[in-house]
Amino acid sequence: MRALVVSLWVVCTVGACVPAVTPSAVANATGSDRSVEILPEQIVRGEHAAGGDSRAWRLFVPRREAGQQRSMLVVLHGCTQDADDLARGTRSDDFARRDELLVLMPEQPLRAHPQKCWNWYAPAHQERDGGELALLAAMIDSVAAAHDVDPRRVHLAGLSAGAAMAQLLATAYPERFASLTMASGVAVGAARTVPDALSTMRSGPREGATSADVVLTRMSPNARAMPLLVLHGEQDAVVSPTNADAIVAQWRGALSALGVLLVQEQRFEAYAADARAVSVLRWRDSTGTLWLESRRMATLGHAWAGGDSSGTYVQPDAPDATQAMFAFIQRVSP
């Protein structure tokens, strides 16, 4: 019997929330004698249900002209967070407004995990077409279709547990995503039990658990090269920076196996008085196309770098990770 799939949503403008018919205003296009339909900025909230389970979501929709397909960024929050918390802390709406990018933030409820963590370490939620991965994939497809998103320009990101889940999602459905950003995450294949997860977070993955073959096997038969941005703090006491090293090594191997010949470049970026506050490694192919970027921040702990202190797991006195993420998306977007 086919699973019931439903997405319900409401539109929240500056005033109140109303049912899902998208409001619009008509304005004259500058320098033209034709009328152009301008859709106002919105925050849309909804819930996606499938297979007897459901997840709520928040979508930021910037102003746009009607009929214009755009990009969408999907961001998965960390433990104890929700979508509004993550949006405040990262200031993602401000950057999305500037770049005319939709931002979808799914929410993990307490009924699914006592700390609202995504269950990235549980086998039931690690495979394509099962558990939270299937629900998230169906949600993303539903929201993207409803808001006329170009399916080639759906980007994916996550923080901490959200980063681990985002990588599982990207490798389970590689044909659906244009790029992946991981902040304070762990390599795919690092854990299938709670003890594995705790050990990996503390010390990095065990030897051999996170080879490039894990990525390629998970992507099969839809394996394809995907750009990746890795963000991590050198002072992270919750998820060891050795995990960032493992992610980079794993994806370098996977990209190489997929025929992408990488050339490394290194530089440092200043922040405040520290000229070497951010160590940036980038790998491009022979045409100059960017495929992999690692940003290691010297003073950052287990937090989103920069941002607004009204959100949790944010370190405002650090280089702006949201700016770096949106810049990366612009560089690699089809």
C-alpha positions as CSV (number, residue, x, y, z in Angstrom):
1,M,0.0,0.0,0.0
2,R,1.4,3.4,-1.0
3,A,2.4,5.6,1.9
4,L,0.4,8.7,2.4
5,V,2.5,11.8,1.8
6,V,1.1,15.2,2.8
7,S,2.7,18.7,3.1
8,L,0.6,21.3,4.9
9,W,1.8,24.9,5.1
10,V,0.8,28.4,6.2
11,V,2.2,31.7,5.1
12,C,3.6,34.2,7.6
13,T,4.3,37.7,6.4
14,V,5.2,40.6,8.6
15,G,1.7,40.4,10.1
16,A,0.0,37.1,10.9
17,C,-0.1,33.6,9.4
18,V,-2.8,32.8,6.9
19,P,-3.6,29.6,4.8
20,A,-1.4,28.5,2.0
21,V,-2.5,30.6,-1.0
22,T,0.6,32.6,-1.8
23,P,-0.2,36.4,-1.8
24,S,1.2,38.7,-4.5
25,A,1.5,42.3,-5.4
26,V,1.7,43.8,-8.9
27,A,4.3,46.5,-9.5
28,N,5.7,48.1,-12.7
29,A,9.1,46.9,-13.8
30,T,11.6,49.6,-13.8
31,G,12.4,50.9,-17.3
32,S,9.6,48.8,-18.8
33,D,6.0,49.3,-19.8
34,R,5.0,45.8,-18.8
35,S,3.7,44.7,-15.4
36,V,5.7,42.2,-13.4
37,E,4.2,40.2,-10.6
38,I,6.3,40.6,-7.4
39,L,5.8,38.0,-4.7
40,P,6.4,39.4,-1.2
41,E,8.9,38.1,1.3
42,Q,7.5,35.3,3.4
43,I,8.2,32.8,6.2
44,V,6.2,29.7,5.4
45,R,5.7,27.0,8.1
46,G,4.4,23.5,7.5
47,E,4.5,19.8,8.4
48,H,5.4,17.0,6.1
49,A,3.8,13.6,6.8
50,A,4.8,10.2,5.3
51,G,4.6,6.6,6.3
52,G,3.0,7.4,9.7
53,D,5.5,10.0,10.8
54,S,5.9,13.7,10.3
55,R,8.3,16.6,10.7
56,A,7.6,20.3,10.9
57,W,9.6,22.8,8.8
58,R,10.3,26.5,8.3
59,L,10.9,28.1,4.9
60,F,12.2,31.6,4.2
61,V,11.1,32.8,0.8
62,P,12.6,36.1,-0.3
63,R,10.8,38.5,-2.8
64,R,10.9,37.4,-6.4
65,E,9.3,37.9,-9.8
66,A,6.7,35.3,-10.6
67,G,7.8,32.4,-12.8
68,Q,11.5,32.7,-11.7
69,Q,13.0,29.4,-10.6
70,R,15.5,29.8,-7.8
71,S,17.9,27.9,-5.6
72,M,17.1,26.5,-2.2
73,L,19.3,25.7,0.8
74,V,18.2,23.0,3.3
75,V,19.8,23.4,6.8
76,L,19.5,20.8,9.5
77,H,19.9,22.0,13.1
78,G,21.9,20.6,15.9
79,C,20.8,19.0,19.1
80,T,18.3,20.9,21.4
81,Q,17.7,23.5,18.6
82,D,14.7,24.2,16.4
83,A,14.4,26.1,13.1
84,D,13.7,29.5,14.6
85,D,16.7,29.2,16.9
86,L,19.0,28.2,14.0
87,A,17.7,30.9,11.7
88,R,18.3,33.6,14.4
89,G,21.8,32.3,15.3
90,T,23.0,32.0,11.7
91,R,21.2,35.1,10.4
92,S,20.4,32.9,7.3
93,D,17.4,35.0,6.4
94,D,19.5,38.1,5.9
95,F,21.9,36.3,3.5
96,A,19.1,34.5,1.7
97,R,17.3,37.8,1.1
98,R,20.4,39.3,-0.4
99,D,21.1,36.2,-2.6
100,E,17.4,35.5,-3.4
101,L,17.7,32.0,-2.0
102,L,15.0,30.0,-0.3
103,V,16.1,28.4,3.0
104,L,14.3,25.3,4.3
105,M,14.9,24.2,7.9
106,P,13.3,20.9,9.0
107,E,12.7,20.3,12.7
108,Q,13.4,17.2,14.8
109,P,10.8,16.8,17.5
110,L,11.3,15.6,21.1
111,R,9.2,12.5,20.3
112,A,12.0,11.4,17.9
113,H,14.9,12.2,20.2
114,P,15.0,13.4,23.8
115,Q,17.4,16.2,22.8
116,K,16.0,16.8,19.4
117,C,19.1,15.3,17.7
118,W,18.8,13.8,14.3
119,N,19.4,10.1,14.6
120,W,22.5,10.0,12.4
121,Y,24.1,7.1,14.3
122,A,21.1,4.7,14.1
123,P,21.1,2.2,11.2
124,A,17.3,2.6,10.8
125,H,17.9,6.2,9.7
126,Q,21.0,5.8,7.6
127,E,19.8,4.3,4.4
128,R,18.0,5.6,1.3
129,D,14.2,5.2,1.4
130,G,14.2,4.5,5.2
131,G,13.6,6.4,8.4
132,E,14.4,10.1,8.8
133,L,16.3,10.1,5.5
134,A,13.3,9.1,3.4
135,L,11.1,11.6,5.3
136,L,13.5,14.5,4.8
137,A,14.0,13.7,1.1
138,A,10.2,13.6,0.5
139,M,9.8,16.9,2.5
140,I,12.5,18.6,0.4
141,D,10.9,17.4,-2.9
142,S,7.5,18.5,-1.8
143,V,8.5,22.0,-0.7
144,A,10.8,22.5,-3.7
145,A,7.9,21.6,-6.1
146,A,5.5,23.8,-4.3
147,H,7.8,26.8,-4.5
148,D,9.1,26.3,-8.1
149,V,12.7,25.5,-7.0
150,D,15.1,24.4,-9.7
151,P,15.9,20.8,-8.8
152,R,19.5,21.2,-10.0
153,R,20.1,23.9,-7.4
154,V,19.1,22.4,-4.0
155,H,22.0,22.8,-1.6
156,L,22.3,21.0,1.8
157,A,23.9,22.0,5.1
158,G,23.9,21.1,8.8
159,L,25.4,21.8,12.2
160,S,26.8,19.1,14.4
161,A,24.2,16.2,14.5
162,G,22.5,18.1,11.6
163,A,25.8,18.0,9.7
164,A,26.2,14.3,10.2
165,M,22.6,13.8,9.0
166,A,23.0,16.1,6.1
167,Q,26.0,14.0,4.9
168,L,23.9,10.8,5.2
169,L,21.2,12.5,3.1
170,A,23.6,13.8,0.5
171,T,25.3,10.4,0.0
172,A,21.9,8.5,0.0
173,Y,20.4,10.9,-2.6
174,P,23.4,12.4,-4.5
175,E,21.3,13.1,-7.5
176,R,19.2,15.6,-5.6
177,F,21.8,18.0,-4.2
178,A,24.1,20.6,-5.7
179,S,26.4,20.9,-2.7
180,L,27.0,20.0,0.9
181,T,28.2,22.2,3.9
182,M,29.1,20.5,7.2
183,A,29.8,22.5,10.4
184,S,31.3,20.5,13.3
185,G,30.3,17.2,11.7
186,V,31.7,13.6,11.4
187,A,32.5,11.5,8.4
188,V,29.9,9.2,6.9
189,G,30.2,5.6,8.1
190,A,31.7,6.7,11.5
191,A,29.0,5.2,13.7
192,R,26.1,2.8,13.8
193,T,25.7,2.7,17.6
194,V,25.5,5.2,20.5
195,P,29.0,4.1,21.8
196,D,30.4,4.5,18.3
197,A,28.9,8.0,18.0
198,L,30.3,9.1,21.4
199,S,33.8,7.7,20.6
200,T,33.9,9.3,17.2
201,M,32.8,12.7,18.5
202,R,35.5,12.5,21.2
203,S,38.4,11.1,19.3
204,G,37.5,10.8,15.6
205,P,36.5,7.7,13.6
206,R,38.1,4.4,14.0
207,E,40.6,3.4,11.4
208,G,39.1,2.2,8.1
209,A,35.5,3.1,9.1
210,T,35.3,6.2,6.9
211,S,37.1,5.4,3.7
212,A,36.2,6.9,0.3
213,D,34.5,3.6,-0.6
214,V,31.8,4.3,2.1
215,V,30.8,7.4,0.2
216,L,30.9,5.7,-3.2
217,T,28.9,2.7,-2.0
218,R,26.3,4.8,-0.4
219,M,25.9,6.9,-3.6
220,S,25.7,3.9,-5.9
221,P,24.1,3.7,-8.5
222,N,23.7,7.5,-8.6
223,A,27.3,8.3,-7.7
224,R,28.4,11.8,-8.8
225,A,30.9,14.4,-7.7
226,M,29.5,16.9,-5.2
227,P,31.1,20.1,-3.9
228,L,31.7,20.1,-0.1
229,L,32.5,22.8,2.4
230,V,33.8,21.7,5.8
231,L,33.7,24.2,8.7
232,H,35.3,23.3,12.1
233,G,36.7,25.0,15.2
234,E,40.1,24.1,16.5
235,Q,38.8,24.5,20.0
236,D,35.8,22.2,19.6
237,A,35.6,20.0,22.7
238,V,32.4,18.2,21.7
239,V,33.3,17.0,18.1
240,S,37.1,16.7,17.8
241,P,38.6,18.6,14.8
242,T,40.1,15.2,13.8
243,N,36.7,14.5,12.4
244,A,37.1,17.4,9.9
245,D,40.4,15.8,8.8
246,A,38.6,12.5,8.2
247,I,35.8,14.1,6.2
248,V,38.2,15.9,3.9
249,A,40.3,12.8,3.4
250,Q,37.2,10.7,2.7
251,W,35.8,13.2,0.1
252,R,39.1,13.8,-1.5
253,G,39.3,10.0,-2.1
254,A,35.7,9.8,-3.4
255,L,36.2,12.8,-5.8
256,S,39.4,11.3,-7.1
257,A,37.6,7.9,-7.7
258,L,34.9,9.8,-9.6
259,G,37.5,11.2,-11.9
260,V,38.0,14.7,-10.4
261,L,41.7,15.5,-10.4
262,L,42.3,17.9,-7.5
263,V,44.9,20.6,-7.0
264,Q,45.3,22.0,-3.5
265,E,45.7,25.6,-2.6
266,Q,46.2,27.1,0.9
267,R,45.8,30.5,2.5
268,F,45.0,32.2,5.8
269,E,42.4,34.7,6.5
270,A,42.5,37.4,9.2
271,Y,39.9,38.0,11.9
272,A,40.2,40.9,14.3
273,A,44.0,41.2,15.2
274,D,44.8,37.6,14.2
275,A,46.2,37.4,10.7
276,R,46.0,33.5,10.7
277,A,42.6,33.1,12.4
278,V,41.2,30.9,9.6
279,S,43.2,28.2,7.8
280,V,41.6,27.7,4.3
281,L,42.3,24.8,2.1
282,R,40.7,24.5,-1.3
283,W,40.8,21.8,-3.9
284,R,40.0,22.7,-7.6
285,D,40.2,20.7,-10.8
286,S,42.3,21.6,-13.8
287,T,39.6,24.0,-15.0
288,G,39.6,25.9,-11.8
289,T,36.2,24.5,-10.6
290,L,36.0,24.4,-6.8
291,W,35.1,21.0,-5.4
292,L,36.3,20.9,-1.8
293,E,36.9,23.6,0.8
294,S,38.0,23.3,4.4
295,R,37.9,26.2,6.8
296,R,39.5,25.7,10.3
297,M,39.0,28.5,12.8
298,A,41.6,28.9,15.5
299,T,39.4,30.2,18.3
300,L,36.1,28.5,17.5
301,G,34.6,25.9,19.9
302,H,31.5,23.7,19.2
303,A,29.4,26.5,17.7
304,W,28.4,28.2,14.5
305,A,31.1,30.8,13.8
306,G,29.9,34.4,13.8
307,G,26.2,35.0,13.8
308,D,23.8,36.4,16.4
309,S,24.0,35.5,20.1
310,S,20.2,35.3,20.3
311,G,20.6,31.8,18.9
312,T,22.2,28.8,20.7
313,Y,25.5,27.2,19.7
314,V,26.7,30.5,18.2
315,Q,30.1,32.1,18.8
316,P,29.7,35.7,17.6
317,D,33.3,36.6,18.1
318,A,34.5,34.3,15.3
319,P,34.7,34.6,11.4
320,D,31.3,34.5,9.9
321,A,30.4,30.9,8.8
322,T,27.1,32.0,7.2
323,Q,28.9,34.4,4.9
324,A,31.4,31.7,4.0
325,M,28.6,29.2,3.3
326,F,26.6,31.5,1.0
327,A,29.8,32.5,-0.8
328,F,30.6,28.8,-1.4
329,I,27.1,28.1,-2.7
330,Q,27.4,31.0,-5.1
331,R,30.8,29.6,-6.4
332,V,29.6,26.1,-6.9
333,S,25.9,26.5,-7.9
334,P,25.1,25.2,-11.4
